[in-house]
Amino acid sequence: MWAAWWVWGVAAVMLAIAEVLVPGFVLLGFAVGAGVVALLLLVGGPLAVWLGGSLPVLLLVFAVVSLVSWLGLRRWAGVYRGQVKTFDRDINDG
């Protein structure tokens, strides 16, 4: 079941939908990772046979691609240096 491309495709779509409900780029990296694994399994070839034959290797590829995409998203859309807002007084202070 884990070697089926559509399982990873459904997981990618569900994670992307859940990303809309969660603030911040938390799940989008995982959605990209699942999408890449689904694409690799769909295209086929010797890489897909090797990935589909071993669940640990499949999960490792998913984890590495997810981490790289999450770090890329953080760099592209994250908080930049000096962008953090701090408050010196409360709105209720008179």
Phi and psi restraints in degrees (value plus and minus 20) as a CYANA .aco file:
   2 TRP   PHI     -90.5   -50.5
   2 TRP   PSI     -39.6     0.4
   3 ALA   PHI    -107.5   -67.5
   3 ALA   PSI     -20.5    19.5
   4 ALA   PHI    -101.2   -61.2
   4 ALA   PSI     110.2   150.2
   5 TRP   PHI     -85.8   -45.8
   5 TRP   PSI     -53.2   -13.2
   6 TRP   PHI     -89.8   -49.8
   6 TRP   PSI     -46.7    -6.7
   7 VAL   PHI     -84.0   -44.0
   7 VAL   PSI     -64.2   -24.2
   8 TRP   PHI     -90.2   -50.2
   8 TRP   PSI     -53.7   -13.7
   9 GLY   PHI     -85.7   -45.7
   9 GLY   PSI     -62.7   -22.7
  10 VAL   PHI     -85.0   -45.0
  10 VAL   PSI     -60.4   -20.4
  11 ALA   PHI     -82.6   -42.6
  11 ALA   PSI     -59.8   -19.8
  12 ALA   PHI     -83.8   -43.8
  12 ALA   PSI     -63.4   -23.4
  13 VAL   PHI     -86.7   -46.7
  13 VAL   PSI     -62.4   -22.4
  14 MET   PHI     -84.4   -44.4
  14 MET   PSI     -61.0   -21.0
  15 LEU   PHI     -86.8   -46.8
  15 LEU   PSI     -57.1   -17.1
  16 ALA   PHI     -86.9   -46.9
  16 ALA   PSI     -59.0   -19.0
  17 ILE   PHI     -86.9   -46.9
  17 ILE   PSI     -61.5   -21.5
  18 ALA   PHI     -85.0   -45.0
  18 ALA   PSI     -48.4    -8.4
  19 GLU   PHI     -83.0   -43.0
  19 GLU   PSI     -52.6   -12.6
  20 VAL   PHI     -85.1   -45.1
  20 VAL   PSI     -52.1   -12.1
  21 LEU   PHI    -105.2   -65.2
  21 LEU   PSI     -39.6     0.4
  22 VAL   PHI    -126.2   -86.2
  22 VAL   PSI     107.5   147.5
  23 PRO   PHI     -91.6   -51.6
  23 PRO   PSI     125.1   165.1
  24 GLY   PHI      68.7   108.7
  24 GLY   PSI     143.5   183.5
  25 PHE   PHI    -107.8   -67.8
  25 PHE   PSI      51.8    91.8
  26 VAL   PHI    -112.7   -72.7
  26 VAL   PSI     -69.6   -29.6
  27 LEU   PHI    -118.7   -78.7
  27 LEU   PSI     -29.4    10.6
  28 LEU   PHI     -86.7   -46.7
  28 LEU   PSI     -55.3   -15.3
  29 GLY   PHI     -83.8   -43.8
  29 GLY   PSI     -59.3   -19.3
  30 PHE   PHI     -88.3   -48.3
  30 PHE   PSI     -56.0   -16.0
  31 ALA   PHI     -84.7   -44.7
  31 ALA   PSI     -60.9   -20.9
  32 VAL   PHI     -84.5   -44.5
  32 VAL   PSI     -62.1   -22.1
  33 GLY   PHI     -81.2   -41.2
  33 GLY   PSI     -64.4   -24.4
  34 ALA   PHI     -86.6   -46.6
  34 ALA   PSI     -57.0   -17.0
  35 GLY   PHI     -85.2   -45.2
  35 GLY   PSI     -59.9   -19.9
  36 VAL   PHI     -86.3   -46.3
  36 VAL   PSI     -62.5   -22.5
  37 VAL   PHI     -83.2   -43.2
  37 VAL   PSI     -61.6   -21.6
  38 ALA   PHI     -81.8   -41.8
  38 ALA   PSI     -61.6   -21.6
  39 LEU   PHI     -86.0   -46.0
  39 LEU   PSI     -60.8   -20.8
  40 LEU   PHI     -83.0   -43.0
  40 LEU   PSI     -60.8   -20.8
  41 LEU   PHI     -92.5   -52.5
  41 LEU   PSI     -52.0   -12.0
  42 LEU   PHI     -91.9   -51.9
  42 LEU   PSI     -60.7   -20.7
  43 VAL   PHI     -85.1   -45.1
  43 VAL   PSI     -57.8   -17.8
  44 GLY   PHI      66.3   106.3
  44 GLY   PSI    -180.2  -140.2
  45 GLY   PHI      73.7   113.7
  45 GLY   PSI    -195.1  -155.1
  46 PRO   PHI     -85.4   -45.4
  46 PRO   PSI     -51.4   -11.4
  47 LEU   PHI     -86.0   -46.0
  47 LEU   PSI     -61.5   -21.5
  48 ALA   PHI     -86.6   -46.6
  48 ALA   PSI     -57.1   -17.1
  49 VAL   PHI     -85.8   -45.8
  49 VAL   PSI     -61.8   -21.8
  50 TRP   PHI     -86.5   -46.5
  50 TRP   PSI     -62.4   -22.4
  51 LEU   PHI     -87.1   -47.1
  51 LEU   PSI     -64.1   -24.1
  52 GLY   PHI     -88.6   -48.6
  52 GLY   PSI     -39.9     0.1
  53 GLY   PHI    -102.9   -62.9
  53 GLY   PSI     -33.3     6.7
  54 SER   PHI    -159.3  -119.3
  54 SER   PSI      95.3   135.3
  55 LEU   PHI     -84.4   -44.4
  55 LEU   PSI     -62.5   -22.5
  56 PRO   PHI     -80.5   -40.5
  56 PRO   PSI     -59.1   -19.1
  57 VAL   PHI     -87.0   -47.0
  57 VAL   PSI     -60.2   -20.2
  58 LEU   PHI     -81.3   -41.3
  58 LEU   PSI     -64.8   -24.8
  59 LEU   PHI     -88.0   -48.0
  59 LEU   PSI     -53.8   -13.8
  60 LEU   PHI     -85.8   -45.8
  60 LEU   PSI     -63.7   -23.7
  61 VAL   PHI     -82.4   -42.4
  61 VAL   PSI     -62.9   -22.9
  62 PHE   PHI     -79.8   -39.8
  62 PHE   PSI     -65.1   -25.1
  63 ALA   PHI     -85.8   -45.8
  63 ALA   PSI     -63.2   -23.2
  64 VAL   PHI     -87.1   -47.1
  64 VAL   PSI     -65.8   -25.8
  65 VAL   PHI     -84.6   -44.6
  65 VAL   PSI     -59.6   -19.6
  66 SER   PHI     -83.6   -43.6
  66 SER   PSI     -63.3   -23.3
  67 LEU   PHI     -84.1   -44.1
  67 LEU   PSI     -65.5   -25.5
  68 VAL   PHI     -83.7   -43.7
  68 VAL   PSI     -62.5   -22.5
  69 SER   PHI     -89.1   -49.1
  69 SER   PSI     -57.4   -17.4
  70 TRP   PHI     -85.1   -45.1
  70 TRP   PSI     -63.0   -23.0
  71 LEU   PHI     -84.6   -44.6
  71 LEU   PSI     -58.3   -18.3
  72 GLY   PHI     -84.4   -44.4
  72 GLY   PSI     -60.7   -20.7
  73 LEU   PHI     -86.7   -46.7
  73 LEU   PSI     -57.7   -17.7
  74 ARG   PHI     -84.2   -44.2
  74 ARG   PSI     -59.1   -19.1
  75 ARG   PHI     -90.2   -50.2
  75 ARG   PSI     -57.4   -17.4
  76 TRP   PHI     -98.4   -58.4
  76 TRP   PSI     -62.1   -22.1
  77 ALA   PHI    -143.6  -103.6
  77 ALA   PSI      -5.3    34.7
  78 GLY   PHI    -104.4   -64.4
  78 GLY   PSI    -193.6  -153.6
  79 VAL   PHI     -99.1   -59.1
  79 VAL   PSI     108.1   148.1
  80 TYR   PHI    -110.9   -70.9
  80 TYR   PSI     143.6   183.6
  81 ARG   PHI     -80.5   -40.5
  81 ARG   PSI     110.4   150.4
  82 GLY   PHI      63.9   103.9
  82 GLY   PSI     -14.7    25.3
  83 GLN   PHI    -117.3   -77.3
  83 GLN   PSI     -24.2    15.8
  84 VAL   PHI     -95.4   -55.4
  84 VAL   PSI     112.3   152.3
  85 LYS   PHI    -113.4   -73.4
  85 LYS   PSI     106.3   146.3
  86 THR   PHI    -137.4   -97.4
  86 THR   PSI     128.8   168.8
  87 PHE   PHI    -132.8   -92.8
  87 PHE   PSI     110.2   150.2
  88 ASP   PHI    -114.2   -74.2
  88 ASP   PSI     -42.6    -2.6
  89 ARG   PHI    -161.3  -121.3
  89 ARG   PSI     138.9   178.9
  90 ASP   PHI    -107.1   -67.1
  90 ASP   PSI     132.0   172.0
  91 ILE   PHI     -85.9   -45.9
  91 ILE   PSI     -44.2    -4.2
  92 ASN   PHI    -106.0   -66.0
  92 ASN   PSI     -28.8    11.2
  93 ASP   PHI     -90.9   -50.9
  93 ASP   PSI     115.2   155.2
